[in-house]
């Protein structure tokens, strides 16, 4: 993965070819490392989208089981399944823009 600003990455006139032990490496746009998506522009767009999708999916499950569980059980499920999405790698939240929060 070539890392840099959008302008710098776009300004590269030729693709950079890397190889390891005579095997050519493929260029990646993003990579997941320890549950954090890192893209070539070092923005958190893909990571935020992944968190959003995971939270929405888990909230819909929680909403479906809500009529059958006590409030305490719902809180326990929230704290074990949904809250970690926000607390793991929380340094990401410091540098996001307002448009990423709203979207």
C-alpha positions, 0 to 999 in steps of 0.5 A: 500500500502506498500511503500519502495524501490524495494529491500525492498518491494521485500524482504518482506517474507510474505504479510502484512495483514491489517484490518479495523473494521474487514474488510481485506484491499487489497494491492494496487500497486499504488493509485491516490491522488488529480490527482497524481499517487503514487506507492509503490516504490515512483517513478513517472512512472505511473504518467508520463505515465498518463500525457503523454497519456493525452497530446498525446490525447489532442494534437491529438484533437488540431491537428484535429481542427487546420484547423478550428480555429484561432491561438489565439483560438488554444493557448487558448485551449492549455493553458486551456487543455494541459499546466495544465498537466505540471504545476499541481504538477510540483514538480514531474518534479524535480525528474524524470530521463532522461529516463523518459523524453525521453520515 
